[in-house]
Amino acid sequence: MTMKMKKICYSVALGLLMVGIFVLPQVVLAASVCKTGQILPECVCDGNCNLDDFVVMFVNLITFFLGIVAIIALYYFVNGAFMLVISSGSPEKIASGKSTLVNALVGLFVVLSAWVMINTLFMLFTGSDTVFGEKWWKFKTAPATEEQREEPAGGGGTASCENLEATAASYNVPYPAQNAAPLDALINCIKENVQPGMIDENQIYTIDRDHPSCNYTRGDPKCETSGVCSHSHNSCHYGGFSGIDGAMGVDFNAAAGYSEQELNQAILIAANGPCESYFSSQIFETDHTHLNAPGCGGN
């Protein structure tokens, strides 16, 4: 076997080893306690994965291995520089040190070039480097549609509308209506990290205020005389398809003096920065910005 083939085999073996060390334990962890870590998408907890979720996993893997490549490159930079320092004028050591530094630079250049190519392709074909409103390298997941996910068993809601507490129990949602703890954490983080005065405090919408009975039917308007709910059926505002602790979605509106677009950009910066662990997806709906808390299987 040639030296080149040996290097390729070693590289493949190293890649498989990294997958075994970092990915497989996450699969076991997700199966046992439903904590997905940094690579697996949240849908593995309920088994309702779709194509977007596989994209999420692919992007997470790319992000993970880019971090590994950066660490390896740093090691070779330090190693090459150290060899030059201790070379003591030895031509062999100087050549070896220079070769190590050059190889590290070439490796970094290839990785960064791949990133630039992917970003360029996104911009050429979509006119933007975002996917569903988020940077592609931080892409989480697109909201699922009702056709993509099935409503869990036991959520059909058979109780009479005359007793909303019983109706809530039949849909497995809390009575009275409330926010789930992860949503409150998300709201607090966004408010702390967005410029004061940009968010209209009176227009932060979580539970359905205008059609309260919809909070107990997951957005099924059967108990509303108007025949409508403020949000779609199984929206995260109603806990999604399976949430049992309350609202998991929030709408933010801009205060006077700011446009919804300006607020959306400010929220995106916070959501993809200090609040990254507090949210799962976002949608800009022209007249407001909608965010979902982690664990919501809805829209």
C-alpha positions, 0 to 999 in steps of 0.5 A: 500500500502506498504512503498516500493510500495509507494517509487516506485510510488513516483519515477515514479511520479518524473520521469514523472514530470521531463520529463514534466518540461524539455522535453515537453517545448523543444517540444513546443520550437522546434515546434515554433522557431525550437530550440532543446535545449539539449535533442531533436535532430536537425531533429525535425526542418525539420521532417526528423528524422531517427533511429539514431536521436532517439538514439541521443534523448535517449543518451541526456536523459541519459546524462540529468538524470545522471546530475540530479542524480549527483545533488541529490547525492551531496545533500544527501552527504551534508545532511548526513554530516551535520546530523553527524556534528550536531548529538551531540553524539545522536545515532539516528542522527548519524545512520541517517547521516550514513544511508544517506551517505551510500544510496548516495554512493550506488546510485552513485555506481549503476549509475556509474556501469550502465555507465561502463556496457554500455561502456563495452558492446560497447567495447566488440561488436564493439572494441571501445567506439565510435559510428560513430567516436564519444564517445557514451555518446556524440553521436550526429547523423550519417549522413543521406543517400539520401534514409533516407531523401527526397529532399525538394520541390522546390529544383529540379533545372529546370533552364538552366546551361547557367545561373548559377545564375538562376540555383542557385535560382532554387536550393535555394542556394546562388550565388556566392557560399559561406560558411554559417555563422555556418560553418565559426564559426565551422572552426574558433573554430577548428583552435583556439583549434587545435595545431597550424601547424597541419592543412594545411591551403591550404587544408580546403575545403568547397565549391567545387573548382574543379567543381564550377557549382556543388555548384549551383545544390546541387551536381547534376553534370548536369552542369559539362562537366566532369559529376561528382562533388567533393562530393555526391549529397546533401552533406553538402558541397552544403548546404545539402538537404535544407540549403539556406545560403551556404556550411555547411560541411568542410574537414580538411587535416593534414599539413606536419609532421602530419598524418591524424589520429593525426589531426582527434584525435585533431579535435575530442578533440576540437569538443567534447570540446570547439567546441561542440556547433558548429558542428553536426557530423564528419566523418574520411575518411582516407585522411581527416576529415569531419565536418558538421555544426549544421542544415545541413540535409545531409552528 
